[in-house]
Amino acid sequence: QAICRDLLADAMVRLEALGFDIVMTVHDEIVVECPEGSAAGVLRVMEDVMRMAPAWAAGFPIAVEGFLTSRYGKEAF
């Protein structure tokens, strides 16, 4: 769990550096707000960034599955 938390934190730093507006995290999720018209592209970029393992975790299996929703929930509405 600690390694996964560190991977999440690393992804958050990289996403913020790209200008993403992170509004919260929940367990293994990063929640951002963005204009509805750009949401699909934002999701693709987020998934790509979150799949990138830092050098210290090279080879660590990372799976990412995001979803779009107009209100936060544990799954897409």
N, C-alpha and C positions, 0 to 999 in steps of 0.2 A: 504494500500500500504506500509506503514512503517513497519508493521509486516512482510510482505512478503519480503521486502528488507532485514530485519534483518535475516530472515531464509536463504535467499540466501547468505548473508555474512558469516553466521555460517557454511553453507555447504562449502563455499570457503576455510575457515580456515581449516576445516577437510580434504578437498581434497588436499590442499597444504601440510598438515602434512603427507599425504600418498604418497607424491612425484609427484602429478599431476602437469603438466605444464600448468597453466591457462594463456591463451594468451589474453583473453578479456571477458567482460560480456556485454550483450545487454538486457536491460530490465530484464526479468526473466530467462535469459539463461547464462550458463557458457560454454565457449568455450575452449577446450584443444587441444593440438597437441599430437599425439602419433604415433608410427609405425603402418602402415596399418594392419599388421598381428595380432596385439593385440587389434585392435579397438573394436571389439565386446565385449571382456572381460572388457576393460576399460569402455565402455558404461554401462555395467551391474553394475560394481562397483560404477560408478558415480551416477546412478539412485538409488542404495541402500543407498548411503551416503546422497543423497539429500532428501530421504524420511524420514530420521531420524530426528525427532523433538527434539530440545534441551529441557532440563527439564522445562524451563520457558514456553514452548509452548506445553506441554503434552496435547494430545487430539486434537490439531489443525489439521484440515484436510489438508494433503499435497499430491498433485498429481504430478507425474513426468512422462514426456514422452520425451525421448531423441531420437536422430537420428544420423546417420553417414553420412558424406559427405567429399569429398576430397577438397572442397572449401566452405567457409562460405556462407550461404544463410538462409533465414527464414524458409526453409523447405528442406527436402532431395531432391537431384536432381535425 
